[in-house]
Amino acid sequence: MSTATGREHAGSLSANPWAALWAMMLGFFMIMVDSTIVAVANPTIMKALQIGYGTVVWVTSAYLLGYAVVLLVAGRLGDRFGPKNLYLVGLVIFTVASVWCGLAGSAAMLITARMVQGVGAGILTPQTLSTITRIFPAHRRGAAMSMWGATAGVASLIGPLVGGLLVDSLGWQWIFFVNVPVGVIAVALAVWLVPVLPIRDQRFDLIGVALSGAGMFLLVFGLQEGQSAHWAPWIWAVLVAGVGFMTAFVYWQSINRHAPLVPLSIFGDRDFSLSNIGVAIISFASTAMMLPLTFYAQLVCGLSPTRSALLIAPVAIASGVLAPIVGTFIDRTHPVPLLGFGFSALAISLTWISIELNPATPIWRLVLPFIVLGVANAFIWSPLAATATRNLPHEQAGAGSGAYNATRQLGAVLGSAGMAAFMTSRIGAELPGSGGAAHPTGDEGLQLPEFLRGPFAAAMSQSMLLPAFIALFGVVASLFLVGAAQGWRREAGDDRRGFGAGDDTGEPEFDPGLDDDAYVEYVLCREPDPEPRPTAVRPAPPIETRRSVVEPRRPVEPRLSGEPRHPGEPRRVGPGHIEPRQPGEPWRAAPAAGPRPGVPGGGAPHGPQVGVRQRVPFRRGETAPPRRPGGPGAS
């Protein structure tokens, strides 16, 4: 059900949807920066709050958990109450929670505030993708989606750089306080520029909300705490319960015919399904790689938070420069070839970085693999967003956006949890019995003692192989999308040709599946007669044939069944009359515009129609009539 105000306001801004896009991208950029801005501050937070690796990881994981749990719900809420309203609600929650994070004096308070902050981000994010799908026409949606994907990719890389500058100059609390002025500006721009879109009155799937929320929480919590709990039986029980809840959620969505939280029909589109797999993979890799890189730069190389963030600046620069260029390719061709290249470059760059992570490596040798990593990001984020939403109908924009973003955040949560467990195991293997020796303490700075740097660097190097291995699955997924790309080119070609373009060759179109009354289909390309159409003659009623109903386009004289044609009268094949041809009878041309006996007005008063499809019966085994510029030929 739509509101009149929504239609009116949406119509007023439909001519310039880019203003709404830029307004929403500011809020989206802020929350994406916040998903990685904490990574560079982790060592400082550990020292300030006197916590260990397992606890500080939850500062990031709590944000991603709150983000992922509400994404599916937020997509449907946007359809029900309007994406602009939900965008503003999420933005306000996120801004207020940022103040809470900055004022937190303990790890428990900081983790709780980060989870609330993630909830606000999760409410906001699906509204951006849903709004783009609804306000941009199909032929301009690729450029808009490339902007959305580029924002997500660049923001996740700029986060550590901004975080390093703030931590060094103002303290770790300011990585949260900086969101307040940005959030206020984003709210003002959204109120002013984002249109109020029509809403639909539909039921809300409370059972689906409960099942998906419980399943996501149990899965992430079990993965996060597994290593620290030494994979005790209760951890496995939590994981099994999470899988059970998610299985029940999928089953409930399949039988819910009223208003499912995630209509499973959207996964029938292979592009959408494989794009979800791809975005989970790139999110896993992007989140997982930041932890070992940050700890290596600060604990092994002794870099400050700002300098450690500058270490990965080539990634953000390369990605930001190439993202608009890649967006132009998306508008002209299917993004699948770009995805294959992007995921291959991602796996190569992460493996390359893993090889270089040792205490003796000079910093400049990391620049080139980081540039390759930035190129990979540019070739992945934008094409994935464009591919996932290409076939989404407007009524499923919210659900599809929620599912896509939930998958993206699920990949990020699994990347954070998986890397925490894997990195802890590698540290334990390389530094057996070190206890707290590997933790930065005291006033000597964050760098480890020299005798621990080698083993710790080896542990970080081995940890980098996990996202590199996961990136290979993205290469495999892109290979399965090649067939879909060819189908997309065929569809795009049909759209570009337009109606009747298939007849440009002058050859008749056949359907080999028809029987004896099969037909030739062609287009008349003759000039219309300039004489005015007489008003005294009414058109004849539709003449029903065995396969179609042909609407007469000019007045004709009906002939009784079996009545011979007038002397010298050629066979009429125009839209006004179709008469079966007798076996062995030669083909004849359509009558030229001119007088015909017995027809008021001299016959064919307004001439043949331009571009009218004509159907001429013929029997199987016979040859179609030859074509000529003036119309169907005669034998």
C-alpha positions in Angstrom: 0.0 0.0 0.0 1.4 3.3 -1.0 1.0 6.7 0.5 0.2 9.7 -1.7 2.9 11.7 0.0 5.5 9.0 -0.8 4.5 9.0 -4.4 4.6 12.7 -4.7 7.9 13.2 -3.0 9.5 10.3 -4.8 8.4 11.7 -8.1 9.9 15.1 -7.3 13.4 13.7 -6.9 13.2 10.8 -9.4 14.9 13.0 -12.1 18.0 13.4 -9.9 18.5 10.2 -7.8 22.2 10.9 -7.5 21.6 13.5 -4.8 19.8 10.9 -2.7 22.6 8.4 -3.4 25.4 10.8 -2.2 23.4 11.7 0.9 23.0 8.0 1.9 26.6 7.1 1.0 27.9 9.5 3.7 26.1 7.4 6.5 27.0 4.2 4.8 30.7 5.2 4.5 30.8 6.1 8.2 29.5 2.7 9.4 31.8 0.8 7.0 34.8 2.8 8.3 33.8 1.9 11.8 33.8 -1.8 11.0 37.6 -1.7 10.5 38.7 1.5 12.4 39.1 -0.4 15.6 41.5 -2.9 14.2 44.5 -0.5 14.3 43.6 0.5 17.9 43.4 -3.0 19.3 46.9 -3.1 20.8 46.3 0.4 22.4 42.9 -0.8 23.8 44.5 -3.9 25.2 47.1 -1.9 27.0 44.6 0.7 28.3 41.9 -1.7 29.5 44.4 -4.5 30.5 42.7 -7.2 28.5 44.0 -10.1 26.3 43.7 -11.1 22.7 40.5 -13.1 23.2 38.7 -10.2 24.8 39.9 -7.4 22.5 38.7 -9.3 19.5 35.2 -9.1 20.8 35.3 -5.3 20.4 35.2 -5.9 16.7 33.1 -9.1 16.8 30.4 -7.6 18.9 29.9 -4.8 16.4 29.7 -7.3 13.5 27.4 -9.6 15.5 24.9 -6.8 16.2 25.2 -5.7 12.6 24.5 -9.2 11.1 21.6 -10.2 13.4 19.3 -7.4 12.4 20.1 -7.1 8.7 17.4 -9.6 7.6 14.8 -7.9 9.8 15.9 -4.4 8.7 15.4 -5.2 5.0 11.7 -6.1 5.5 11.2 -3.3 8.0 12.3 -0.9 5.2 9.6 -2.4 2.9 7.0 -2.0 5.6 7.8 1.5 7.0 9.9 3.1 4.3 13.6 2.9 3.7 14.2 6.6 4.5 12.6 6.2 8.0 14.6 3.1 8.8 17.8 4.8 7.5 17.3 7.7 9.9 16.5 5.4 12.8 19.6 3.4 12.2 21.8 6.5 11.8 20.6 8.0 15.1 21.2 4.7 17.0 24.7 4.4 15.6 25.6 8.0 16.5 24.3 7.8 20.0 26.1 4.4 20.6 29.3 6.0 19.3 29.2 8.4 22.2 28.7 5.5 24.6 31.7 3.7 23.2 34.0 6.7 23.7 32.9 7.0 27.3 33.3 3.3 28.1 35.7 2.7 31.0 35.7 -1.1 30.9 35.9 -3.9 28.4 32.3 -5.1 29.2 30.8 -1.6 28.6 32.8 -1.1 25.4 31.7 -4.5 24.0 28.1 -3.8 24.9 28.1 -0.3 23.3 29.8 -1.8 20.2 27.0 -4.3 19.9 24.3 -1.5 20.1 26.4 0.4 17.5 26.3 -2.6 15.2 22.5 -2.8 15.6 22.2 0.8 14.3 24.5 0.0 11.4 22.5 -3.1 10.6 19.3 -1.2 10.4 20.8 1.5 8.1 22.7 -0.6 5.6 19.9 -2.5 3.8 18.0 0.8 3.1 20.9 2.1 1.0 20.9 -0.8 -1.4 17.1 -1.0 -1.5 16.8 2.7 -2.3 19.3 2.4 -5.1 17.3 -0.4 -6.6 14.1 1.6 -6.5 15.1 5.1 -7.6 17.5 4.2 -10.4 16.3 2.9 -13.7 17.9 -0.4 -14.9 20.2 1.2 -17.5 21.7 3.5 -14.8 21.7 1.1 -11.9 25.1 -0.4 -12.7 26.9 3.0 -12.1 25.0 3.5 -8.9 25.9 0.0 -7.7 29.5 0.5 -8.5 29.5 3.6 -6.3 27.9 1.6 -3.5 30.4 -1.2 -3.8 33.4 1.2 -4.1 32.2 3.0 -0.9 32.1 -0.3 0.9 35.5 -1.4 -0.3 37.4 1.9 0.1 35.8 2.6 3.5 36.9 -0.7 4.9 40.5 0.2 3.9 40.5 3.8 5.0 39.2 2.8 8.5 42.7 1.7 9.8 44.3 4.9 8.4 41.8 7.2 10.1 42.0 5.1 13.2 45.8 5.3 13.4 45.8 9.1 13.0 43.1 9.5 15.8 44.8 7.1 18.2 48.2 8.8 17.9 46.9 12.3 18.1 43.8 12.2 20.4 43.5 8.7 22.0 41.6 5.6 21.2 38.3 7.1 22.4 38.2 9.5 19.4 37.8 6.7 16.9 34.2 6.7 18.2 33.7 10.4 19.0 34.5 11.3 15.4 31.3 9.7 14.3 29.2 12.3 16.1 29.6 15.3 13.8 29.6 13.1 10.8 26.4 11.5 11.9 24.7 14.8 12.5 25.5 16.0 9.0 24.4 12.7 7.5 21.0 13.0 9.3 20.5 16.5 7.9 21.4 15.5 4.4 19.1 12.4 4.5 16.1 14.5 5.7 16.7 16.9 2.9 17.7 14.8 -0.1 16.5 11.2 0.3 12.9 10.7 -1.1 10.1 9.1 0.8 9.3 6.0 -1.2 6.0 4.1 -1.3 5.5 1.5 1.4 3.7 -1.8 1.4 1.3 -2.9 4.1 2.3 -6.5 4.8 2.7 -8.9 7.7 5.9 -9.2 9.7 7.6 -12.5 10.1 8.2 -12.6 13.9 9.0 -16.3 13.9 11.7 -15.8 11.2 13.2 -12.9 13.2 13.5 -15.0 16.3 15.0 -18.1 14.5 17.5 -16.1 12.4 18.6 -13.9 15.3 19.1 -16.9 17.6 20.9 -18.9 15.0 23.3 -16.1 14.0 24.2 -15.3 17.6 24.9 -18.9 18.6 27.0 -19.6 15.6 29.2 -16.5 16.0 29.5 -16.9 19.8 30.6 -20.5 19.5 33.2 -19.8 16.8 34.5 -16.8 18.8 34.8 -18.6 22.1 35.9 -22.0 20.8 39.6 -21.5 21.0 39.7 -19.8 24.4 37.5 -22.6 25.8 39.7 -25.3 24.2 36.6 -26.5 22.2 34.9 -27.9 25.2 31.7 -30.0 24.7 29.5 -27.0 25.6 31.0 -25.0 22.7 30.0 -27.8 20.3 26.6 -27.8 21.8 26.3 -24.1 21.1 27.4 -24.6 17.5 25.0 -27.5 16.9 22.1 -25.4 18.3 23.0 -22.5 16.0 23.0 -24.8 13.0 19.6 -26.1 14.1 18.1 -22.7 14.5 19.3 -21.7 11.0 18.0 -24.9 9.5 14.6 -24.2 11.1 14.7 -20.7 9.8 15.3 -21.9 6.2 12.5 -24.4 6.5 10.1 -21.8 7.9 10.9 -19.4 5.1 10.1 -22.2 2.6 6.6 -22.9 4.0 5.7 -19.3 5.0 3.4 -18.1 2.1 2.4 -14.7 3.6 5.4 -12.5 4.2 8.6 -14.5 4.6 11.6 -12.6 6.0 13.7 -13.8 3.1 11.7 -15.1 0.1 13.7 -18.1 -1.0 12.6 -17.5 -4.6 15.3 -14.7 -4.9 17.9 -17.4 -4.6 16.6 -19.0 -7.8 18.5 -16.4 -9.7 22.0 -17.8 -10.1 23.6 -14.4 -10.3 22.1 -13.4 -6.9 23.1 -16.7 -5.2 26.7 -16.8 -6.4 27.1 -13.0 -5.7 26.1 -13.8 -2.1 28.8 -16.4 -1.9 31.3 -14.0 -3.4 30.5 -11.2 -1.0 30.8 -13.5 2.0 34.3 -14.5 0.8 35.6 -11.0 0.2 34.2 -9.9 3.6 35.8 -12.9 5.3 39.2 -12.1 3.7 39.0 -8.3 4.3 38.2 -8.7 8.0 40.5 -11.6 8.7 43.6 -10.1 7.1 43.5 -6.9 9.2 44.2 -8.6 12.6 47.6 -10.2 11.7 48.7 -7.2 9.6 48.0 -4.8 12.5 49.8 -6.9 15.1 52.7 -7.6 12.8 53.2 -3.8 12.1 53.0 -2.7 15.7 54.4 -5.6 17.7 57.1 -6.9 15.3 58.0 -3.8 13.3 57.4 -1.3 16.2 55.3 1.0 14.1 52.9 3.5 15.7 49.2 3.2 15.0 49.4 5.9 12.4 52.4 4.5 10.6 50.9 1.0 10.7 47.8 2.4 9.0 49.9 4.1 6.4 51.4 0.8 5.6 48.2 -0.4 4.0 47.4 3.0 2.4 48.4 1.7 -1.1 45.5 -0.7 -0.8 43.0 2.2 -0.3 44.6 4.3 -3.0 44.7 1.6 -5.7 41.1 0.6 -4.9 39.8 4.2 -4.9 41.4 5.0 -8.2 40.3 1.9 -10.0 36.7 1.6 -8.6 35.2 4.3 -10.9 37.0 2.8 -13.9 35.7 -0.7 -13.2 32.2 0.9 -12.8 32.3 2.0 -16.5 33.0 -1.6 -17.5 30.0 -2.8 -15.5 27.7 -0.6 -17.5 28.8 -2.1 -20.8 29.4 -5.7 -20.0 28.7 -8.4 -17.5 31.0 -8.1 -14.4 31.8 -11.9 -14.3 35.2 -11.6 -16.0 36.1 -8.9 -13.6 35.2 -11.1 -10.6 37.4 -13.9 -11.8 40.4 -11.6 -12.1 39.6 -9.9 -8.8 39.5 -13.1 -6.7 42.6 -14.4 -8.4 44.5 -11.2 -7.6 43.2 -11.4 -4.0 44.5 -14.9 -3.4 47.9 -14.0 -5.0 48.3 -10.8 -3.0 47.5 -12.4 0.3 49.9 -15.3 -0.3 52.5 -12.8 -1.3 52.0 -10.8 1.9 52.3 -13.9 4.0 55.7 -14.7 2.4 56.9 -11.2 3.3 55.9 -11.2 6.9 59.1 -11.6 8.8 61.2 -9.3 11.0 63.9 -8.8 8.4 61.6 -7.6 5.6 62.0 -3.9 4.8 58.7 -2.0 4.7 59.0 -0.9 1.1 58.8 -4.6 -0.1 55.2 -4.7 1.2 54.0 -1.8 -1.0 53.7 -3.8 -4.3 51.6 -6.7 -2.8 49.4 -4.1 -1.1 48.9 -2.4 -4.5 47.8 -5.8 -6.0 45.5 -6.2 -3.0 43.9 -2.8 -3.8 43.4 -3.8 -7.4 41.7 -7.0 -6.3 39.3 -5.1 -4.1 38.4 -2.7 -7.0 37.6 -5.6 -9.2 35.4 -7.4 -6.6 33.2 -5.1 -4.6 31.4 -3.1 -7.4 30.8 -6.0 -9.8 29.4 -8.1 -6.9 26.9 -5.4 -5.9 25.8 -4.9 -9.6 25.5 -8.6 -10.3 23.5 -9.3 -7.1 20.8 -6.7 -7.7 20.5 -6.8 -11.5 17.4 -8.9 -11.5 15.8 -7.9 -8.2 12.2 -6.7 -8.6 11.1 -3.6 -6.7 8.8 -5.6 -4.4 11.7 -7.7 -3.2 14.3 -5.0 -3.1 14.3 -4.8 0.7 14.4 -8.5 1.2 17.2 -9.0 -1.4 19.2 -6.1 0.1 18.9 -7.5 3.6 19.9 -11.0 2.5 22.9 -9.7 0.5 24.1 -7.5 3.4 23.4 -10.2 6.0 25.6 -12.6 3.9 28.3 -9.9 3.7 28.3 -9.4 7.4 28.1 -13.1 8.2 31.3 -13.5 6.2 32.9 -10.6 8.1 31.9 -12.1 11.5 33.2 -15.6 10.5 36.4 -13.9 9.3 36.9 -12.2 12.6 36.0 -15.2 14.7 37.9 -17.7 12.5 41.0 -15.5 12.4 41.0 -15.0 16.1 40.9 -18.8 16.7 43.4 -19.5 14.0 45.8 -16.8 15.0 45.6 -17.8 18.7 46.4 -21.4 17.7 49.4 -20.2 15.6 50.7 -18.1 18.5 50.4 -21.0 20.8 52.3 -23.2 18.4 55.1 -20.8 17.7 55.4 -19.4 21.2 54.8 -22.4 23.5 54.7 -21.5 27.2 55.2 -17.8 26.5 52.2 -16.9 28.6 51.9 -13.1 28.7 55.3 -12.5 27.3 53.8 -11.8 23.9 51.5 -9.1 25.3 52.7 -5.5 25.2 53.0 -4.2 28.7 54.8 -1.4 30.6 56.1 1.9 29.3 58.5 0.5 26.7 55.9 0.7 23.9 54.1 -1.8 21.9 57.0 -3.6 20.3 57.8 -7.1 21.5 61.2 -8.1 22.8 63.6 -9.1 20.0 63.7 -12.8 20.9 59.9 -13.0 20.4 59.6 -11.1 17.2 60.7 -14.0 14.9 58.2 -16.6 16.3 55.4 -14.0 16.5 56.0 -12.9 12.9 55.9 -16.6 11.8 52.5 -17.0 13.5 51.2 -13.9 11.7 52.5 -15.1 8.4 50.8 -18.5 8.8 47.6 -16.7 9.8 47.6 -14.7 6.5 47.3 -18.0 4.6 43.7 -18.5 5.9 42.1 -15.6 4.0 44.3 -16.5 1.0 42.9 -20.0 1.0 39.3 -18.7 1.3 39.8 -16.4 -1.6 40.3 -19.4 -3.9 36.6 -20.3 -3.4 35.7 -16.9 -4.9 37.7 -17.9 -8.1 35.6 -21.1 -8.3 32.3 -19.3 -7.8 33.2 -16.8 -10.6 33.8 -19.7 -13.0 30.3 -20.9 -12.5 29.0 -17.4 -13.3 30.4 -17.4 -16.8 27.4 -19.2 -18.3 25.1 -16.6 -16.7 27.2 -13.9 -18.2 26.7 -15.2 -21.7 22.9 -15.3 -21.1 23.1 -11.7 -19.9 24.8 -10.7 -23.1 22.0 -12.3 -25.1 19.4 -10.5 -23.1 21.3 -7.2 -23.4 21.5 -7.7 -27.2 17.8 -8.3 -27.5 17.1 -5.1 -25.6 19.5 -3.1 -27.8 17.9 -4.4 -31.0 14.4 -3.5 -30.0 11.2 -4.6 -31.6 11.4 -6.0 -35.1 15.2 -5.9 -35.1 15.3 -9.6 -35.7 13.8 -9.0 -39.2 16.7 -6.8 -40.4 18.2 -9.6 -42.3 15.2 -9.9 -44.6 14.9 -13.6 -43.9 11.6 -15.1 -42.7 11.4 -16.5 -39.2 10.3 -20.1 -38.9 9.1 -22.2 -36.0 10.0 -25.8 -36.7 7.6 -27.0 -34.0 4.5 -26.1 -35.9 2.4 -28.5 -38.0 0.8 -28.2 -41.5 -0.5 -24.7 -40.8 2.9 -23.3 -39.9 3.5 -19.8 -41.0 6.1 -17.3 -42.3 6.5 -14.1 -40.3 7.7 -10.9 -42.0 7.4 -7.2 -41.8 6.0 -5.0 -44.6 8.3 -2.0 -45.3 6.3 0.0 -47.8 5.3 3.6 -47.6 1.7 4.3 -46.4 -0.8 5.7 -48.9 -1.2 9.5 -48.3 -5.0 9.3 -49.0 -7.1 10.0 -45.9 -8.9 7.1 -44.3 -12.7 7.1 -45.2 -15.0 7.4 -42.2 -18.0 5.8 -43.8 -16.6 2.3 -43.8 -16.3 0.4 -40.6 -13.5 -2.1 -40.1 -14.4 -5.7 -40.4 -14.5 -7.8 -37.2 -11.5 -9.9 -36.3 -11.0 -12.9 -38.5 -10.1 -16.0 -36.4 -7.5 -18.4 -37.9 -6.3 -21.7 -36.6 -3.3 -20.1 -34.8 -4.1 -16.5 -34.3 -6.7 -13.7 -34.4 -5.7 -11.2 -37.1 -7.0 -7.7 -36.5 -7.9 -6.0 -39.8 -6.0 -2.8 -40.4 -8.0 -1.6 -43.4 -11.5 -2.1 -44.8 -11.8 -5.2 -47.0 -14.5 -6.9 -49.0 -15.4 -10.2 -47.4 -15.6 -13.1 -49.8 -17.9 -16.1 -49.2 -16.3 -19.5 -48.8 -15.7 -21.1 -52.2 -16.4 -17.9 -54.1 -13.8 -17.3 -56.8 -11.6 -14.3 -56.8 -12.3 -11.4 -59.1 -10.7 -11.6 -62.5 -7.1 -10.4 -62.3 -7.3 -10.1 -58.6 -4.1 -11.3 -56.9 -4.0 -13.2 -53.7 -4.4 -11.0 -50.7 -1.9 -11.6 -47.9 -2.4 -8.4 -46.0 -3.8 -8.2 -42.4 -7.3 -7.9 -43.6 -7.7 -11.4 -45.0 -5.8 -14.7 -45.0 -6.7 -17.4 -47.5 -5.0 -20.8 -47.6 -3.0 -21.5 -50.7 -3.8 -24.7 -52.6 -1.1 -27.2 -53.1 1.0 -26.5 -56.1 -0.4 -23.0 -56.5 2.4 -20.4 -57.0 3.1 -17.6 -54.5 1.7 -14.2 -55.5 2.6 -10.8 -54.2 0.4 -8.7 -52.0 -1.9 -6.3 -53.9 -0.5 -2.9 -54.5 -2.3 0.1 -53.2 -4.9 1.0 -55.8 -8.5 0.6 -56.9 -10.2 -2.8 -56.6 -13.6 -3.7 -57.9 -16.4 -3.8 -55.4 -14.6 -2.1 -52.5 -15.9 1.4 -51.5 -13.3 4.0 -51.9 -11.4 2.2 -54.6 -9.9 -0.5 -52.3 -6.9 -0.2 -50.0 -7.8 3.4 -49.2 -5.0 3.9 -46.8 -2.5 1.5 -48.1 -0.4 -1.2 -46.4 0.8 -0.5 -42.9 4.4 0.2 -42.1 6.1 -2.3 -39.8 3.0 -4.6 -39.4 3.8 -8.2 -38.9 1.9 -10.4 -41.4 1.3 -14.1 -41.2 1.2 -16.2 -44.4 0.3 -19.9 -44.1 2.4 -22.4 -45.9 2.8 -26.2 -45.6 5.8 -28.1 -44.4 8.3 -28.8 -47.1 7.4 -25.8 -49.2 9.7 -22.9 -49.8 9.0 -19.5 -48.3 8.3 -16.7 -50.8 11.3 -14.6 -51.8 11.7 -11.1 -50.2 12.1 -7.8 -52.0 12.4 -4.2 -50.7 8.8 -3.5 -51.5 7.4 -6.4 -49.6 6.9 -10.2 -50.1 8.0 -11.3 -53.4 6.2 -13.4 -56.0 7.3 -16.5 -57.7 
